[in-house]
Amino acid sequence: MAKQDLHLTRNIGIMAHIDAGKTTTSERILYYTGLTHKIGEVHDGAATMDWMVQEQERGITITSAATTTRWNYAGNTYKINLIDTPGHVDFTAEVERSLRVLDGAVATYCAVGGVEPQSETVWRQADKYNVPRIGYVNKMDRSGADFYEVVRQMKDILGANPCPIVVPIGAEEHFKGVVDLIRMKAILWHDETMGADYDVEDIPAALMDECLEWRDKMLEKVAEYDDALMEKYFDDPSTITEEEVIRALRNATIQMAIVPMLCGSSFKNKGVQTLLDYVCAFLPSPLDTPSVVGANPETGAEEARHPDEEEETSALAFKIATDPYVGRLTFFRVYSGKIEAGSYIYNSRSGKKERVSRLFQMHSNKQNPVEVISAGDIGAGVGFKDIRTGDTLCDENAPIILESIDFPETVIGIAVEPKTQKDMDKLANGLAKLAEEDPTFTVRTDEQTGQTIISGMGELHLDIIIDRLRREFKVECNQGRPQVNYKEAITKTVNLREVYKKQSGGRGKFADIIVNVGPVDDDYVQGGLQFVDEVKGGNIPKEFIPAVQKGFTNAMKNGVLAGFPMDSMKVTLIDGSFHPVDSDQLSFEICAMQAYRNACAKAHPVLMEPIMKLEVVTPEENMGDVIGDLNKRRGQVEGMESSRSGARIVKAMVPLAEMFGYVTALRTITSGRATSSMTYSHHAQVSSGIAKAVLEEVKGRVDLV
């Protein structure tokens, strides 16, 4: 790809709550850009982007699928790398890693549902990675559709600054098209040609006043970010040209000051071409985004890399997938330089050079071979032996470590074992491959029971894993009851002196430390170990202090109550002593581990459980039953609202331990008329009665073994 073409590249993702129409919108984009000649429908299990069997059966997106297509806009051909992300909270990692490497996103909303819980989650993720976005209100043909209500919710719930650049013509079953406020023209789609043809006409007289009002609001909003436009707006708004509005809107979108809002009905083939035009017009190219910043692994100094293929290479591996034909496939975004097929690339985490045997441009699960992937582009490669999600690939003589990707912690686990003993190796191999693909899926062996425990983001997540084990790795599994991933915490600070002494002929072991162990400070937000060194006068030599810190960090993996991990704690190393011959780093590390066990036992340890943020949409008449059921589940109702369709929205915080099988119970209570969605909120302390029952259950599992 020639250097001058980079400004015609768009790396975008489609993000939204489950069922807002992300995949349907992606399918229409593929159809109108000429990449597919038949529209795949999600409800028929025929969507191109939902290529996994599990996705087709369930009609949901599980893995983010990438594709590359082209679109003609304003006399130029734009290259669009498109990633369709899942909406279900259990697959939030797929959204996280996609947003990390994208330049822009299309935030999609259901015109009836509006801003739903997962819309908030993906919005926060996009904020975290500074991804500019445009809004697309889908499903305008549904009963109860309201474009302006969604715009209001974005302002109130997300704190966004939405700016409508279209006005819908008709709504619900009468939705025919949109008025483009920039060009001041009506766009009407033809039903008989699947929306491929449309007419650009004058604005219907009945809509003229509304359109003028919204155009004025749009110009006023945009003028704040463009001084030249501001002058014209106050002097004579009629002299403002189309190009000036587009330029000002583009700059404000890239600065994340404004979210241009469009609407349509992807399923009914209305609005997608306008969306594509404005993706090209407003979302940034790789040249518009700030240069990527990383750290030099040798010096720790910050370094910037620019989107130029003449620069040293830097790329981020954001996804690993196992393909039955080509083996392990690594998706990456090249930020600077270029990666060529058959060349060697350096992995700054492992410190090894790897040969990239082949490179591909992806189209869902099909690969199109290419010779080179240059700066600003997204592609996939095979041949990597040792690679993980979040690894930086770069030149050996110019190493750099780019900011990796943070993934949420798992909240639920189940024990699994193969139905036949001979499948033991197959199971281990399958689980290892799935854990490599999915950073929010972990596998561990319970030290006390010897069971294999798999953990994930929710029941659906683990269901899919078990299903994939059966289909892809031919392993039938028995599974235990779901277990909640508890944590432990301490509630008071204790002072302790710990001495570790071992004499067994020859050189002995000696370490002596005095520590305060307690909860972390209120303003300490990272979690994990907050370590403060207050040793004076060299009573403990400097080289042994990191060993004390390491000992406490390692010990926190197992709490004193039931072996659950300790989420966070503060350790202040006050004083101690050493022996000139017998003291070494290992002695101080072991001493710290012993101090951890002894101090935590005295510091009032408590059990912490995951609390979920739940939203239930229920008919008014079932409201009492739904709330009564949540109270039984130790839920705290935080608020109730009326939705536009007359249903009630109940918001509550509920412990995950009480939520297994909730979807089925909710269907029973409401005769299948209510829906719910749940996201992880935080861990909170468990009451003593429940903690006692949990600890007895854990002890029972160990005794059984």
N, C-alpha and C positions, 0 to 999 in steps of 0.2 A: 504494500500500500504506500503510494507516494506520500512524501511528507506533507504536501499542501492539502492532501485529502483528509488529514486528521480532523479538520474543522467540520467535515461532513460525516463524522462518526458519532453515533449515540449509543452509549452503554446504559440500557434502562431495564428496570424491573417493574413488574406489576404486583402491587402489595395491597392486601385487604383482609377483612374478616371473612370467615368461612361463608361460602355461598353468595358472595357479592358479585360473582361473575368474572373472576380473573382469567380462568382457563378459557371460558367462552370468548372473552375479549381477545386473548392471545390467538385463538383459532381464527377469529375474523381478521386479525392483523395478517396472519399467514396467508389467508385466502385473498385478501385485497392486494397484498404485495406480490401475489403471483407465485408464492412458494408452494402452496397446495392448490389443487384444482377442485377439491371437494371439501366442503366444510365438515369438520369432525365435531360431533356433539357429545358433550360430557354425559348427558343422560342416556345416550346409546352405548356408552363405553367405547366411543370411537375417536376421542380427542387425540390429536397428534402429540400434544404436550403431556398428556397423561398416558405414558407408554407402559407403566408397570401394570401387571395383571391386577394387583391389589387396588390400584387407582381406578382401573376400569370397572371393577366389580362394585366398588363403594361409591364411585362418582365423586371422589375427592382427590386433591393433589397431595402427594406425600413427599416427593423429592422435587427440588427446583429443577426445571428443565431449561436448557439454554438453546437458543437458535439464532441464526444470523440471516437477516433479510435486507431488502433494499426498497427505498420509497422515493419517488420523484416529488420534489417540492420546490417551488419558486425557481424552476429551471436547473436545479441541481439534483444529482442522485445521491441520497443519503444511505449510509450503511448503518443498519440498526442491529446491535447485539441485544437480544431480548431474553430476559429470564422470567419465567412464570413461577411464582413462589407459592407455597402452601398457605392456607388461611387457618388451619387448625392449630390450636395452641401447642399440641403435642409435638409439632414439627417446627417449632419456633426457631430452632438452630438453622434450618434451611434459609429462613428469611434473614437471620443475622448475618450469615456468611455471604449471602448474595448482596446485601446492602453494603457490606464492607468493600466490595470491589466495583460497585456501580457508580456512575456519575450522576444519574437522575432516576426518578421513580414516578410511576403513575399510581397515585393513591385512588383506589376504586371503592365506591360506596354503593350500597343498594338504596335506591330512591325511596324505599319503604322503611327499611331497617335503619338507615342513617348511620351514625357513628356508633359502632358496636364495640364490645370489650376488646376484641383482637385488633380492631382498627386503632385503638389507643396504643396497644403494645407495639405494633409495627411503626406507628408514628414516632414513638419514643426511640425505637431502634434507628429510624432514619435520621432523627435529630442527633443521636449519638455519633453517627458517621458523617454528619453534615451533608446529607444528600438532598439537593433541591428537588421539589416535586410539583407535578400538576395534578389537579383533582378531576376525577371522572365519575359523575353520578350515573350509574347504570340502572337498568330495569325501569326506565321511565314509562314503559307500557303497562306496568303492574298497577292493580287497583290500590289506591292510597299513595301513589308516587307524588313526591313533593320536593322539587329541586331546591327551592329557597330554604326549606326547613333543614335540609342536609347542610347547606351553607351556614345557617345559623348555628347548628350543632358543632360544626368544625370550629367556629369562633369560640363558642362557650366551653365545649368539652376539651378540645385539643389546644386551645389558645392560639390557633392559627390565624392567618390574615387572608381569608379566601377572597378572590376577586372574580365574580362571574364574567366570562367573556362571551357567553352565549345566553340566549333566552329561549326556553323550549316553546315550540309551537304545538299547542294541545298537550294533554297529559292523559295518563292511563290508556284506555284502548284508542283514544283519539290522538295519540302522540304521532306526529307526522314528520317533524324535523326540528331544526333550530334556526334562530336568527343569529348570525355572526356579528357581534357588536363592533368588531374591528373594521370589517368591510361594509357593515350595515347592509347586508344582503340576507335573504332567507334561503336556507338549504333544505330541499324537500327530497326524501329518498323514495325510489320506486320499489314497491313491494315485489312486483313481478320479476325483477332481475336480481333478487337476493340482495338488494341494496347496493349493487355494483354501480348502478347508474343513479344520478341524482340531478335535480334541476336547481340552478341558482336563480332566484327570482327577486322581485322587489318585496319589501316587507309588507305583509297584510295590513291594511289600514287600521283594523281593530287593535293591532299590537303596537302601532307606531309610538304612542305615548309612553307605554311601558318600556319599549326599547330605548327611546331617547333618555328616559330617566336612568336606566341601568348603564347606558353608555356614559352618561355624565358622571355617575358614581365611579365607573371604571377609570375614566380620564383623571378624575380628582385623586383617586388612590395612586395611580401610576405617576402623576405629576410630582408627587412627593419625592420620587427617586430620580427625577431628571429635571435639572434647572431650566434647560431650554424649553422643555415641554410645559413647565410651570408658567413661564412667561406667556407662551402662546395661549395656554388655558385661560389665563386671566384677561388677556387682550381680546382674543377672538378664537374660541374653541373650534370654529368651523374650518380654520386654516390648518388644523393638525392633520398630518398625512398618515396613511396606513403604516408606512415604513417607520415613522417616528414612534407610533404606538407600539409596534412590534419590538423595536429596539429597546424602548424603555421597559416594556414588560419582560423582555429577555433578561435585561440587567437586574431587575428587581427579583426575578425568579432565581437567578444564579446566586444572588446575595441572600436567598432564603427569606426575603422580606415579604414576598407575595406568593400566594398559591393560585395560579389561574384556574378557573373552574369551568369544566365542560360537562355536557350531559348527552345521554343517548340510550339506546337499547341494543346491546350487542347481539342478543339472541334474535331480535327482529331486524338485524343488519342496518341499524340506523346510528350514525354518529361516529363510526370508527375511522372513516377517512379524515374527518375534521380533527379527531384526536391525533392521528398520525402526523397531519400537517403541523399541529402545534407542539408535538413532541420534537419535531425537527426545528421549529421556530424558537421555542423557549428553553428546552432543556440543554444543559451544557455539553460541549464536546470535551474530549480529554484535554484539549488546550485551554479550556475555560476554568478547569478545576485547579486549585493550588497544587504546586509540585509536591510529590509525596515525600514525606520526611521519615528517615530511619536513623538507626544508631550504628556507628561503626563498631563491630564486635571486638576489635582490638583496643580501641581507645575510649569507646563509650561516647564519643563526640557525635553531635547531631549532623546529619548530612541530608541534603535535598537532592532529589533526582527529578529531571524534567522530562515531559513526554516527547522525547526526541530519539529517533533510532540511532543517532550518532553517539549518544551518551553510553556510559557503561550500563550493562543490563541489570534490571531489577524487576522481579515478578513475585506475586504472592499466590501460593497454592491455596485455593479456597474450598475445594471439594474433591473428594476421592470417591470414585465409583468402580464397582467390579463389573466388567462387561464380559459376557460369555465368549465373545469372539476375540477381543484384543487384550483381555486380562485387565490389569489395574489401570484405570484411566484417571489422570490427574487434571482437574480443571484449574486454569490459572489466568490471572490478569497481568499483562505485561505493562509496567509503568514507564520504563525507559529502556532504550536499547532494543534488541530483538533476540528471539530464540529461533535457531534454525534446526530443521530435522537432521538427525545424525550428529549434532554437535554435543559438546559436554557443557554441563552447567553445574555450578557449585551450590550446595545446600548449606546455608550458614548455620543452621541448627546442628546438623550431624557433622559438619566439617568435612564432608565427602563430596567428590565430583561424581556426577551421574550422567550417563549418556541418554539423551532423548532420542529414541530410535525413530519414532514417527510423530507427526503433529497433525491435529485435526481441527477443522472448524465444525462446531456441533450443529446438528439439526435434530432436536429432541434426543432420541437414543440412536440416531444414525450419525456416522462420522464421514465428513468429506475431507480427504487428505489434502494438506497444504505443505509447502516447503518452508515457510517462515511465518512467525507471528510477531508483529512489530509493536512498538510502544503504543499504548492506548487501546489495544485490542484484547479480546478475550478468546481463549482457545483451550485445547486439551492436548495432552501428550501421553505417550506410553513409553515404558522402559525404566521408570524409576523403581529402585529396589527398596530404598528406605525413605519414605516421605509421609508427612502427617499434615492434616488440615492446619493452615496458618503458617507453614514453612515459607521462608524467603528463598527464592532462587536468584542467583546473581553471578557476576564474574568472579573468578577466584582471586584475581589481582585487585579487585575493588569490592571487598565484601561489605554487606550492609544487612541490618536486620530491620525489617519493616514491622510496624505495630501489628501484633497478631490479633486474633479474633477471640473475644470473650464469650463463653457459652454459659447459659444458666446451669445450676446444679440439678441433678436428678432428684425426683421427689418420691418415686415409687419403685419397689423391687419385687421380683418373684424368684423362687428357687426353681431351677429346671434340671432335668436329667433325661438322657436318651431312653427310649422305651426298651432298647436292647443294648447290652453291654458293648457289642462290637461297633456301635455307632459313636463310642466315646470320643475317638479322634476326630470323626466327622463333625461332631458337635463343637469341639474346641476350635477346629479350623473355621467353621461357619461363624461362630461367635466372634472370633478374632477379626475376620474380614468385615463383619457388620460393624464392629466397634471402630474399625479403621475408617469406615465410610462416615459414621455418624458420631460426632464428638459428644452428643448428649446421651449416648447409650454406653453404659459401662458394664464390665464383667469382672466379678471378683469371687474368690473362694472364701467362704466363711471359715475363719480360723477355728472356731469352736465346733462347728458341725460338719465341716468338710464339704458342704453343699456349694454348688455353683449358683451364685445370685446374679441375675441380670437386672439392671436398673435403668429407668427411662423417665420420660416427662409425663406419662399418664397411661391409663389402661389401654387406650387405642394404640399408642406407640408400641407397647409391648406385644399387643395382639399382632400387629403388622410384623414385628421381629420374628415371632413364633411361626407366622404364616410363611415368611421368607425362608426361614430355616427348613420348613417342610418342602417348599417348592424348588428353591434354588440349590439347597445343599442336601436334599433328600434325607432329612433327619426328622423322625417323629419324636416329639418330646412329651414327657409328663411335666406338669407344672404345679407348683404349690399355690397356696393362697397369696394374693398380693400383700406385700408388707410395706408399711410406710417407712420412708427414710428419715428416721429420727436423728436429732443431734443432741449433744449435751452442752451445758453451760454451767459456769460457777457464778454464785451470787454475792459472795463477800471476799474480802482480801485477807490473806493470812501471811504471817511472817514465818520463815522456816530456815533452819540450818541443816544442810544435808552433807554428810561426810561419806565418801566412798573409799574403802581401804581394802586392799587385797594383798596378802603376802603368801607366796607359794614357792619359795626358793628362788634365788636369782632376783632379777628386778621386779619390784611389786607395782601396784597401781595405787595412786592416791589423788583425790580431788576433794576440795572442801568449798562449798558455796553457801552464801546467805542471800535469800531471795524473798521478795514480796510477790505473791501470786494472787491475782484477782481479776475482776471484769475489766474490759478495755475502757478507756476514757470515752466520754460522750461524743467528742468531736473526731474520734478515730473511726473512719468509715470503711477502710479496706477489708475488715474481717481478718481472720488468721491471727498470727502472733504479733502483739505489740511489745517489742523488746527494748528495754531501757538499760543502758550500762552506766552505773554510778560508782564503779570501783575506783578508789583513789590510791595513789602511791604505789601502783604496780603490785598490789597484794595478789592479784591474779594476772599473770603475764598476758599482754595483748593477744598473743597468738592462740590462747586457749578460750578467749571470749566467744568467737564464732562457734566453737564446739558446744558451748553451753546453749547458745541460741539454736543450733542444729538439733541438740538433744530434746529441747522443749518442742520444737516444730514437729519432729518425728513422733514424739509421744502423743501429740494432739490428735493423731489419727485414731486413737483408741481411748474413749472416755473411761472413767472409773466406775460408772454405774452399770453399763451393759455393753461396753465396747463400741458405742456409737461415737462418731467423730466429734471432737470439741470444736465448736464453730469459731470462737474467738476468745482470747484471754490476754492479760497484760502481765508481763514478768519484768520486775525491776531487780537487776543483779546489784546488790548493795556492797557486798564484801566477800571475802573468802581467803583461802591460803593454798599454797602448793608446796610440793616437795621437789627439790632441785633435780633429783634422780628419778623418782617414781612417777611424777606427774607427766601425763601426755594428753593429747587431744581426746583420745578414746576414753580416758578416765573421766574427764570433765563431761563428755557427752553422756556416759552411763550415769554419772552423778546427777545430771540434769533430768534424766528420765525417771530416776528414783524420786527426785524432789517433786516432779510433776505428780506422780501417783500419790505421794504422801500429802502434798499440799491440797490437791483437788478434793481428796477425801474429807478434808476439814473445812473446805470453802463452800459448804452447802451446795453440792452439785444438783442440778435439776435437769429434767428431760425436756427437750424442745420438739414440737411437732410442726409439720408444714401446714400453713393456713392458706386456703384458696379463696380467691375473689370470685364470687358466683353471681351470675345474672340470669334470672328466670323471667321469660316472657309468658304470661299466663292469662287466660280469660278471667274477667272480673269475678265470675261466680266461683272459681276454684281458688281464689286468692287465700281465703282463710285456711284451706287444707294445705296449701303449699307452705304457708308460713308456719302452721302447726308442725308440719313434717320437718322443716328446717330447725325449729326449736328442739325437736327430739334429737336432732343430729348435732346438738351443741352449737348451732349457727347463731350469729348475731345479725339481725336484719338492720341494714344501715340506711335504707331509704326505699321509697316506693314512688314510681312515676307513672303517668298515663302515657301510653304510646299513641301514635296518630291513628292506629287502626282500632282504638277502643280497648286494646288489651292493657294489662298492667305489667310494669317492669319492677321486679323485686330484686334489690341489690343486697348481698349479704356476704359476710366472712364466715367460712365454715372449715373446720378441721378436715384435712384430706382423709384421715382414718375413718370418718363417718360417711364418706362419699362414694364408696365402692358400690356399683350397681345403681347409682342414683338415677341415671337416665331411664332405666326400666321402671323404677318406683314412681318417677314423675309422670311417666306415660299412664301408669295405672291410676294415679290420683286424678289426673285431668282428662282421662279418656283419650290420651294421645294428642291433646290440643296445645300443650305447653312445650316450649323449647328452653334449653339452658346452655350456657357456655361458662367455662371455668378457667381461670388463669392463676398461676402461683403468685402469692403475695409476699409472705414472709414466714419465718419460723417463730413460734410463740411458746411460752412455758405451759407445760401440761399440769393439770391439777394433781395433787398428791395421790388421790384415789385411782385415777386412770394410770398415772405413772407406775403405781404399784402393780396394777394388772399387766401392763406392758412388760415390766421387768420379770414378772413371774412367767409370762409367756415365753420370753427369751430364754429364761433359765430352763423351762420345760423342754424347749427345742434342743438345748445342749444336753440335758439329761437323757433324752430319747436316744441320742447318738452314743 
